């Protein structure tokens, strides 16, 4: 059977009001960067590829594990069995979905040192999508978005709850206008400690994909800034109007989009892991505030082997790997292959 013509592939989308042939051409020329190929990233990548976005840059530091398959829809059992890098497995799947989409995969731990090179580079994207699992990277993406005037589609999901908002630098509030400071380490739940429902992931990633498509098709559209929240446990959805935060006088007080202090992009707020010489371990430096060790031990004990004392919590994510977390948010991670894996484990069980 001959390949279907492109106008047939997108026929159900191009007849939508506000899309049309012009919008479809805009999608085919668009460049979207997706940071994080986990649960949210998979959903967004799949929908953008099927919608006909011309170029996707995928950035992720992790490999596919069996526990990912419940909600990370681009991966299969063979990916988990072979431990494929997520960015590579996602690229392969996208090429099977839509061979006309150009996909660039970056196996990297996005940070303040490489952020501008990986995300902006020589070809500034039309939109960035947040598929990350830690707050430090989210605030770094917010800095990048504001500094380079790139729209950012934020999304978050935990347990049965989710949220989404679109950040349009210059015309609306940024992430730090809404959430001025990230939560302290150990205070926020993670998917590995609280769990996550695949259906909640699907809702957030669909909201993100729809927002990205709308931005590409109608970049000058005047849309009121909102934060969408839902909880499937109570079947509660709400849309929070952020218009007051969009006022220039209000945004002027924001450390990021008002004062242009890019603290996460500059490295001022970064907490890089360091190698402990001769010990085969990495140390995540102390944070700005103390961790409630008893609370951390209680949340992690549901999913991993834990030893807790008044001085530390020792977590064994898997055989041969051990992470000791201290009250000052410092951690020593032993048994990982590299710094990126050590940081990923910290984010997974403790939080950014």
Buried (B, 14 or more C-beta within 10 A) or exposed (E): EEEEEEEEBBEEBBEEEEBBEEBBBBBBEBBBBBBBBBBBBBBBBBBBBBBBBBBBBBBBBBBBBEEBBEBBBBBEEEBBEEEBBBBBBBBBBBBEEBEEBEBBBBBBBBBBEEBBEBBBEEEEBBBBBBBBBBBBBBBBBBBBBBBBEBBBBBBBBBBBBBBBBBBBBEBBBBBBBBBEEBEBBBBBBBBBBBBBBBEBBBBBBBBBBBBBBBBBBBEEEEEEBBBBBBBBEEEEEEEEEBEEBBEEEBBEEBBBBBEEBBBBBEBEBBBBBEEEEEEEBBBBEBBEEBBBBEEBBBBBBEBBEBEBEEEBBBBBBEEEBBBBBBBBBBBBBBBBEEBBBBBBBBBBBBBB
